[in-house]
Amino acid sequence: MSTMNISLPETLKTFVDLQVSQRGYGTSSEYVRELIRKDQDRLQLRELLLSGASSSPTAPVSANYFDGLRERVHQGIRTHSPR
């Protein structure tokens, strides 16, 4: 794992330290890594949304489409739930 040192104003350092202690992180590095991962997820979602928005329209979906999605979700929950 690589190392990166950052400088923070005292107010941000205090905030990070508070988040680490209140939210159960072992270190400030764990907290910062989670923030970075969440930002990566946000950027990926943004790209997917922009891609979808710029794609060609499709046929409207029916209630049956959503019923099928719900059933697939429920099947996945039953398949992956602890026994």
Secondary structure, DSSP 8 states (H G I E B T S, - for coil): ---------HHHHHHHHHHHHHHT-SSHHHHHHHHHHHHHHHHHHHHHHHHHHHS-------HHHHHHHHHHHHHHHHHHS--
